């Protein structure tokens, strides 16, 4: 998984950005609101990324913007492209305000939301907060946040996933084999064990 990519901007278009890094030009799908915060073509930029299983790379101008994207794609009926469309048509601040107010009428008018407004409010109301004009998604302090996100993406309740991961980490804290694993190996191990636990 790529956390971020830093390089020179070679192209900016509607919901599209090309970024060159060490001879590799990355083609990323980004919200238009993200493009507005980045520099001009030829200038350097850093994007926090998420690699979709279909090998489509999505880019964001900040970690908090990427976390907002993660929250949107967890809503039933909103996929990655739908989340980008929503983020391109409404600011994070406005989206937060509509969700917290439970304003179905206003939210449904946002391009990309429509009839999914009710589901969004049920899923996200009270879970987003504003800090320094950025949307910060409340998340756990677990060092295995990526595993928790993966489980949530599969449809498991996030709170259940957090509880199971926390339990497994405590259970294997003194296990020599687990301690000797590389970070990616620990994530894979916990992911597999968590699925078994959550399936019970």
N, C-alpha and C positions, 0 to 999 in steps of 0.2 A: 504494500500500500504506500502511495506517495503522500506525504504530509503537505509539502509545498514545493513550488518550482519558481526559481528566480532567473530572470533573463531579460533580454531586450524585446520590446514590443515590435512586431513586424507587421501586424495588421489589426485593425479594430473595425468591427461591423456590428450589425444588429444581433445581439446575443451571441457574439462570436469574437474570439481573440486568438491571435497567433503569437506565441512567445518562443524566442530562440534561446536555447541554452546549450552551450558546448557543441554547436553544430547540429543540434536536434531542434526542429521547429515543432512545437506542440500546438495542436489545434484544439482549443477549449470552448465549451459552451458556457457562457457566463450571463448573469442578469445584466440588463442595461444599466441598472443603478450601480452596479459594480464598475462597469466601463467608465462611468462618469467620474469615478474616484481615482482612476488610473491615469498615468501620464500619456503623452502623445507617442505616435509611432517613432521608434528610435530610442525612446527613453526606457530605463530599466524599471521593472516591476516584480513584485513577489505575489504569487497567488497561492492560497491555501486550497488544496484540491481534494476531489473525491473521484475515484476511478470506478465507473459503473461496470457491471459484469459484461456488458456488451462492448467493452473497451472504448467507451465514450468518456472523455475526461472533462469534468466540470471544474471551473475555477471561480474563486471568490477573493475579494480584496481584503478580507479579514477572517479570522477564525470564527468570530461571532456571526458573521454572515453565513459561513458554512454551517454552523450549528443551527441557524434558522432554517436553512435548506433541509438539513437532516430531520428537523421537526415536521416540516411540511410534507416530506415524502412518506412519513409514517401515517399520515391521514389517509384513510381508505378512499381510493379513487383519485388520489393525487400522485402521479409518478414524477420522475426527475424532470421531464420536460414541462410538466404542469407547474411544478414548483418554481422553475426558472421563469415561466411566463408570469406567475403571480408576483414574484420578486421584481420583475421588470416593470410592473404596472402600479406598484404601491410601495411607499417607503416603509422601512422597518417600523418606524415610530407610529405611522398611521395604522399599519396592520395590527400592531400590539394594542393600540387604543380600541380598535373595532372588536378585537377578540375579547379583551377584558370587559368591554361594555356589553358584549353579547349582541352587538348590532348586526343582526342577520341581513337586514335590508341593505345597509351600506356595504357590507362585506360581499354580498352576492353580486354587487355591481362591479366589483373588481374583475378585470379581464382574467379569465382562467379559473375563477372561483365558481360563480353561478350557483347551481343547486347544491354544491358541496359546502356552502357556508355553514349550515347547521352542523355538519360533521366536524368541520374545522373548529368551531366554537366548543363542541363537546370534547374534542381531543386536546385543544391547546389553551383554552381559557384558563388564566391564572398560572400558566407554565412559562410564560415569557415575561421578562422585565426589561425596563430601559435603564441603561447606565451609560452616561456620557454620550447620549444620542446614538448609541449602538444597541442593537437587540442582543441580549445575552440569554442563551437558553440555559436554564437551570439544569445542571448535570451533577453526577456524583464526583467525588474526589478520588475515585478508584483509579489506580494506575492501569487498570485493564478496561478503560472506558471504551476502547475500540471493540472489545469482545461484547460488552453490554450493548453497544449500538448495533452490532451484527445480529445479536439475538432479537433485539427489538425490531430490526428490519425484517426478520423472519416471521414476525407476528406475535412474539411473546411479549407479555406485559413488562414494561421497563422496570417497574419496581420489583417484580418477581425475579427478573434477570439480575438486578443489582444484588438482591438478597442471596441468590444462589452463588454468584461469583464471590461475594464476600465470605460466604460459608466455606466454599472450596479453598479459597486462599488461606483461611484460618486452618482448615483441616490439613493442608499440605505445607504449611509454613515451615515446619521442622523436617520435612521430608528431604533427604539428601539428593535424591534423584531429581525432584522438582527444582530444588535450589540450584542444581548444576545446569539446568536447561537455559538456553538462550531466550531472550525476551519473546521472540516470535514463536519458539517452541512452547513456552508457557502459555501464550495466547491460544495456540492451537489445542493444547491439552485441556485448558479450562473451557474452551468453546465446546469441545466434544463431550466433556463430562457434564457441562451445564445442560446440554440438550437432553442427556439421559435423565438428569434430575428434574428438569422441567416437564418431561414427558410422563412422569409418575402421577 
